[in-house]
């Protein structure tokens, strides 16, 4: 009998600043557009962070609120097809 190998889980504690959906409707087409929007928010209304835990297990990413353990996001990633150095931050 062969036992399935489970992939290791990597956990990070982060201060989450904001989430933006990329869309042409809101003029958010590239990650740098979202970063610019974040800078605008900081200079006007301010930005408060949310303490979250990011867990990566194989192709599954789970983000949860550290205070309540409530799951905020589950993403099943398929992988990356190319690396764009200018868009890493």
C-alpha positions as CSV (number, residue, x, y, z in Angstrom):
1,X,0.0,0.0,0.0
2,X,1.4,3.4,-1.1
3,X,0.7,6.4,1.1
4,X,0.2,9.8,-0.6
5,X,2.8,12.4,0.2
6,X,1.4,15.6,1.5
7,X,3.1,18.9,0.5
8,X,4.6,21.0,3.3
9,X,2.7,24.1,4.4
10,X,4.5,27.4,4.6
11,X,2.9,30.0,6.9
12,X,3.6,33.8,6.9
13,X,2.2,36.5,9.2
14,X,1.5,39.6,7.3
15,X,0.1,43.1,7.6
16,X,-2.4,43.3,4.7
17,X,-2.9,46.8,3.3
18,X,-5.5,46.5,0.5
19,X,-7.0,44.3,-2.2
20,X,-7.8,45.5,-5.6
21,X,-9.4,43.6,-8.6
22,X,-7.6,44.4,-11.8
23,X,-10.2,45.9,-14.3
24,X,-10.2,48.4,-17.1
25,X,-13.4,49.8,-15.7
26,X,-11.6,51.1,-12.6
27,X,-8.4,51.9,-14.5
28,X,-6.6,49.1,-12.7
29,X,-4.9,47.1,-15.4
30,X,-1.4,46.3,-14.0
31,X,-0.2,45.7,-10.5
32,X,1.6,49.0,-10.6
33,X,-1.9,50.7,-11.1
34,X,-3.0,49.2,-7.8
35,X,0.1,50.4,-6.0
36,X,-0.5,53.9,-7.3
37,X,-4.1,53.7,-6.0
38,X,-2.7,52.6,-2.6
39,X,-0.4,55.6,-2.5
40,X,-3.4,57.9,-3.3
41,X,-5.4,56.4,-0.5
42,X,-2.5,56.9,1.9
43,X,-2.2,60.5,1.0
44,X,-5.9,61.2,1.4
45,X,-7.9,58.9,3.7
46,X,-5.1,56.9,5.1
47,X,-4.4,53.1,5.1
48,X,-4.8,50.8,8.1
49,X,-3.4,47.3,7.9
50,X,-5.1,44.1,8.8
51,X,-3.1,41.3,10.4
52,X,-3.5,38.2,8.4
53,X,-1.9,34.7,8.1
54,X,-1.0,33.5,4.6
55,X,-0.7,29.7,4.2
56,X,0.7,28.1,1.1
57,X,0.3,24.3,0.6
58,X,1.1,23.1,-2.8
59,X,-1.1,25.0,-5.2
60,X,-3.5,26.2,-2.5
61,X,-3.2,29.7,-0.9
62,X,-5.3,30.5,2.2
63,X,-5.5,34.0,3.8
64,X,-7.2,34.3,7.2
65,X,-7.7,37.0,9.8
66,X,-5.2,36.5,12.6
67,X,-7.6,37.9,15.3
68,X,-10.6,35.7,14.4
69,X,-9.1,32.9,12.2
70,X,-11.8,33.6,9.7
71,X,-10.8,32.6,6.2
72,X,-10.8,35.6,3.9
73,X,-9.5,34.1,0.7
74,X,-8.8,30.7,-0.8
75,X,-7.0,30.5,-4.1
76,X,-6.1,27.4,-6.1
77,X,-3.1,28.5,-8.1
78,X,-2.2,26.9,-11.4
79,X,1.3,28.3,-11.6
80,X,3.2,31.1,-13.2
81,X,3.9,31.2,-16.9
82,X,6.5,33.9,-16.8
83,X,8.3,36.2,-14.4
84,X,8.2,39.9,-15.0
85,X,10.9,41.6,-12.8
86,X,9.4,45.0,-13.2
87,X,6.1,44.0,-11.6
88,X,7.6,42.3,-8.5
89,X,7.3,44.4,-5.3
